Amino acid sequence: MTDGIPMAVVETSDQPLLLADGLNKSYGRVQACRDISFALYPGEVLAIVGESGSGKSTLLQMLSGQLTPTSGRVRYRMRDGVTRDLTDLGEAERRFLFRTDWGFVHQDPAQGLRMGVSAGANVGERLMAVGWNHYGRIRDTASTWLGRVEIAADRIDDTPRTYSGGMRQRLQIARNLVTEPRLVFMDEPTGGLDVSVQARLLDLMRSLVAELGLAAIVVTHDLAVARLLSHRVMVMKGGQVIETGLTDQVLDDPREPYTQLLVSSILPP
């Protein structure tokens, strides 16, 4: 353990990091997700795509332990190599996962930031949560990470309220990645941003995910985001996965009529 952050076991790509097995979620007679199973491997980026109401956000909440499935289970391989069912974890263990192993990038950065404290404190707070206690090192590390997400060093003491939407999203990314998580969940990470800001943010996310070797699950309605960030795509419609495969394969040669419609209507010719 270094500065409170547990050292990861050596990752091997043949061992899944996250396993979903027969996930279902019902609200009365409405089935938001139906019989979803897949494995996510270390360093892999999976995009979950579909129109509004397809069930992709409900699925993300179940995968990240924020929503309990009606049936089925989600299992995660911990740093000690033991695979645990998320429903068996206590509240303290869940909080520990979100402080160390997991990150969650919200569409609205205000949900993932403390808007009333400085940018440096937003990043440093996550370090303190895992045991860092040297103010100078915390501030230096926060400053380094602000630079990595293209926020000027002289903005470290400004609050996120003074930041633009794109800067807030970059700050949220720094806050999530500073503890070197193994898995990051992203919920429409470029939603609501201008096209030019989206492009810059996507380039940044792609480079950081590759550099750090992160596994990530990205929920998006934008197939251009999926193409740029992900290795693999799952297409959802009506709570079901209707097509899955390598990103280029699915987007360049979709089998299902629904996927063909998505590609033709969202991606440029």
N, C-alpha and C positions, 0 to 999 in steps of 0.2 A: 504494500500500500504506500502511495506517494502523496504526501500532503492531503490525506483523507480520501484520495481517489483510488479504489481497488485496481490493481494491475490486472489486465485481461489475460485469460488463458490464451495460448496460441490458437488462433482461429484456423480451422480447416474447412474448405469449401464443401466437403462432402457431408458435413453435419449441419442440418438446418438450424437457423437461429430462432425462427418463429414458425410455429405450425398451427394452422387453422383446420379444424376437423368437424365437418358437418354443422357449420354455424347457421342457426336460425334465430330470427328475432321477429316476434309478433306483437302487434298492438291491437288487442281484440281480434277482429276478423282480418285485419290488415297484416300481411306478411311483408315486413320491410326488407328482410334478407332470408333467402331460402337455400339451404344445403350448400354452403360455401366451404370448400376445402382447398388448401394450397400450402406450400412450404416456401419460406423465404430464407435465402442463404447469406452468409456473411459477405458484405461488400456488394450485394445485389440491390438494385433500385427497381421497385415495382410500382407501376402507375395503375391506379384504379380509375377508369374513365366511364363516363356516361352522363346523360342529361340530368337535370334537376329532378329529384324524386326517384332516381334509379336505385337508391339504397347504398351508394358508395360512402356517404358520410356516416351512416349508421354502422356500416361495416368497420370503418376506421375507428369509431368509438369502441366497438367490441374488441378490436385487435389491440387497442391501447389500454384496455382494462377500465375504461370509463363507463362502459355499459355492459351489463350482464346478459349473455345470450339466453334466449328462451330454451334452447337446447344446443348441444355441441360444445366444443371447448377450444380454448386458445392456450397453447403451451409455448414457453420461452426457455431457451437454454441459458442458464445463468453463467456467470464468469467462472464458477467452479466446475463447469461442465455438466451439471445436473439440470435436466429439463423439468420445469415446474408448470403445473396448471395454474393459470392466473387466478382462478377462483379459489385456489388453496392458499393464496398469499394473504397475509394480514395487512392491515392498513399501513403499518410502519414499513413493511417490505415494499409495498406499492410506492410509497413516497420515496423510499431509497432508490428504487428503480428510476423514477423520474428525475432524481437529483444526479444520478450517475450514468446508468446505462442508456436511458432514453431521453430524447428531446421531442418537443411537440411545437411545430411552427403553425400558428393560427393564421387564418385569412386576415382577420382584424388584429394587427399587432398589439392593440390595447388589451387584448385578452391574454397576451403572453408577456406583457411588460408591466412594471410598476411605473405608472405615468408620472407620479409625483416625486420620484427620486432621480438622481442624475443617471446619465448613460453609464458612467463608470460603476456606479453602485448597482445598476441592473445586472451587469456582467459579473461584478465582484461578489454579489449576493449568492450566486450559485456556487462560487468557489468556497465561500464561507460555510455554505450548507454542507459541504463535504469535508470540512475540517481545516481549511486554510485559515490562518489567524495572523499572518504578518502583513500589516497594512501596506508597506512598500511593495512587497511582491504581488499582492492582490492588485494594487493600482497599476503596476507595471504590466502585469498580465492582461488586465482589462484594456489598457492602452494599446498593447500589441494586437489584441483581437479587434479592437475598433479599427485599427489600421488594416487588418486583414479583410474587413468588410467595407473598406473604403469610406470610413468616417474619420474626419480630420481630428488629430490629437487635441486641438484646442476646443473641441466640442465635448470633451469627456465629462465636464461638470455641468453641462446643460441637460435639462430634463427632456424626455421624449416628446413632451407637449410642444416643444419648440422645433421639432424635427418634421420634415416632410414625410409623406406616406412611405416612399421608397426607403428613406433613412430609417424610419421606425422598423420596417421589415428587416433591413440589414442588421439593425441592433438586436432584434429578436433572434436572428440566426446566430449572432455572436454569443448571446446569452445562453442559447441552447448548446452550442458546440464547444464552449470553453472547458467543459469537463470531459471532453473526448468520449461522447456516448458511442455505443455500438449500433444503435438503431434510432432513427429519427422519423417521426410521423409528420407529414405536411398536409394541411388541409387547405386546398386552393391557395397556395403561397403567393401567387401573382395576381389574385383576384382584386379588382378595383383599382389597379395601377395603370398608368398611361403605358402605351405600347413601348415607347423608348425606355421607360423605367423598367418594364417587365423584362426586356431583352438584357439589360445590364444585370438585373437581379438573377436571371436564369444562368447567365454566364458565370456569375459568382458562385451560385449554388452548385453548378456542375463541377467547377474546379475544386471547391472545398470538399464535396462528397468524394471525388476521385482521390484527392490528396490524402484525406483522412481514412479512406477505405471504409466508409460508412455503409451500412445497410439502410435503406430508406423505403418508406411506403408513401407515395404521393397521390392524393386524391385531387382530381382535376376534371373539369369539363372541356378543357382546352387541349386538343390533341397535339398542338405544336409544343406545349409544355411536356407532354408525355414523350414525344419524339426526342426532344433535346436532353431530358434528364434520365429516362428509364432504360433499363435493359429488357424489361418484360412488361407486358400490358395485360390487364384483365378488363374486359368490357362488360359493364353491367346494364341490365334492363329489367325493370319490374322486380327488383330484389334478387335477381339471379345473374350468375356469370354466364354469359352466352358465348364468349369467345376469349381465348387466352393464347399467348405465345410470345415469341421474341418481338420486340417493338417494331423493328423495320418490317418484319414478316407480316404482322397484323395490319400495320398502317399502309403498307405498299400493296398487299394482296389479301384484303379482308375476305373471309368466307361468308360470314353472315350478312344478310341484307341490311340489318340494323347498323352494323359496323360500317358497311359500305355507304349507308346514308350519312352517318356521322363524318366519315372521311370526306365525302364529296361536299358536305355542307359547311364544314369547319376549316378544313385545310385548303389552301389555295391550289389551283390546278397546276 
